[in-house]
Amino acid sequence: MTEPQHGEIVLYSYLWAREHDRGEETGRKARPTCVMLIVIGKDGRRRPLLFPITSQPPGSSGHVVEIPETEARRAKLRTPAWVVVDEFNTDDLAASWALEDIKPLGRFSRKFMARIAAAAAAAIRAGEARSIPRR
């Protein structure tokens, strides 16, 4: 993948915060992951924030966005599904070994991405979001 685009869904070996806290360095399985909010790293390279998508109903965390049926079809996902916005990986997808396929699975609409961005921003502002750097 040369230039990740906002809203793309990629198959990515996501590293959950709980796995990172136990000292693990690789995700246990590749999962659909939402590419979002491209940021510039200290080295000047673009890095996306990668939000995991799960089919497991949310627990006590209120920091998820349910994926509507139309968005799931657009992104080639099954429902029910949620985007978790209180944790994310940062990675350089152009050089990442955690990216399973350079071809995106699908893409969310701009309108839905705005909902995800607002929920992620709220979690970050509340100090309830975790960034897990990869590399």
C-alpha positions in Angstrom: 0.0 0.0 0.0 1.6 3.3 -1.0 -0.9 5.9 0.1 -3.6 4.8 2.5 -6.8 6.8 2.1 -9.2 8.1 4.8 -12.1 5.6 5.2 -10.5 2.6 3.6 -11.0 -0.8 5.3 -7.8 -3.0 5.2 -7.0 -6.4 6.5 -4.5 -5.7 9.2 -2.9 -7.7 12.1 -4.3 -5.3 14.8 -2.5 -5.2 18.1 -5.0 -4.6 20.9 -4.0 -2.5 23.9 -4.5 -5.4 26.3 -2.0 -7.5 24.1 0.5 -4.6 24.0 0.2 -4.3 27.8 1.2 -8.0 28.1 4.3 -7.3 26.1 3.1 -8.8 22.8 4.3 -7.2 19.7 2.1 -8.7 17.0 -1.6 -9.0 16.6 -3.1 -12.4 17.0 -5.1 -12.3 13.8 -5.7 -10.1 10.8 -9.0 -8.3 11.1 -10.8 -5.6 9.1 -9.4 -2.3 10.3 -10.5 1.3 9.5 -7.9 3.7 8.1 -8.4 7.2 9.4 -7.0 10.5 10.3 -3.7 10.4 8.5 -1.1 12.1 10.7 2.5 13.1 10.1 5.1 11.3 12.3 8.3 12.8 13.8 10.1 11.5 10.7 7.9 13.5 8.4 6.1 10.3 7.0 2.4 10.0 6.9 0.9 7.5 9.3 -2.8 6.6 9.6 -4.6 5.9 12.8 -6.0 2.4 12.5 -9.2 1.6 14.3 -10.2 -2.0 14.8 -13.5 -3.4 13.6 -15.1 -6.1 15.7 -18.2 -8.4 15.5 -18.2 -8.8 19.2 -20.9 -6.7 21.0 -19.3 -3.9 22.9 -18.8 -4.4 26.6 -18.7 -1.6 29.1 -16.9 0.7 26.8 -19.1 3.3 25.2 -16.5 4.2 22.7 -17.7 2.3 19.7 -19.6 3.2 16.6 -22.1 0.6 15.3 -21.7 0.1 11.6 -25.0 0.5 9.8 -26.1 -2.2 7.2 -25.5 0.1 4.2 -22.0 1.0 5.4 -21.2 -2.7 6.1 -22.2 -3.6 2.5 -20.1 -0.7 1.1 -17.1 -1.9 3.1 -17.8 -5.6 2.4 -18.3 -6.4 6.1 -20.8 -8.6 7.9 -23.2 -7.2 10.5 -23.5 -6.7 13.4 -20.1 -4.9 13.6 -18.6 -2.0 15.4 -15.6 0.3 15.0 -13.7 0.6 18.3 -12.6 4.3 18.8 -11.0 4.3 22.2 -7.8 2.6 21.0 -5.9 2.6 17.7 -2.6 1.5 16.1 -0.3 3.9 14.3 1.8 2.4 11.6 3.5 3.1 8.3 1.4 1.0 6.0 3.8 1.4 3.1 6.4 -0.6 5.0 4.2 -2.5 7.5 4.5 -6.3 7.9 1.1 -6.2 9.7 -0.8 -5.3 6.6 -2.1 -8.5 5.1 -3.1 -7.2 1.7 -2.3 -4.0 -0.1 -5.8 -4.0 -1.7 -8.4 -2.4 0.6 -11.5 -4.6 1.4 -13.8 -1.6 0.9 -14.4 1.9 2.1 -16.8 3.8 4.4 -18.6 6.9 3.2 -17.4 10.4 4.2 -20.6 10.9 6.3 -20.0 7.8 8.3 -16.3 8.6 8.7 -17.3 11.9 10.2 -19.3 10.0 12.9 -16.3 7.8 13.6 -14.0 10.9 13.7 -16.3 12.7 16.2 -16.5 9.6 18.5 -12.7 9.1 18.3 -12.1 12.8 19.1 -14.4 12.6 22.1 -12.6 9.6 23.4 -9.2 11.3 22.9 -10.4 14.6 24.5 -11.7 12.6 27.5 -8.3 10.9 27.9 -9.9 7.5 27.3 -8.2 6.6 24.1 -4.9 4.6 23.7 -2.5 4.8 20.9 -0.4 1.7 20.2 2.5 2.5 18.0 3.7 -0.2 15.6 7.4 0.1 14.9 
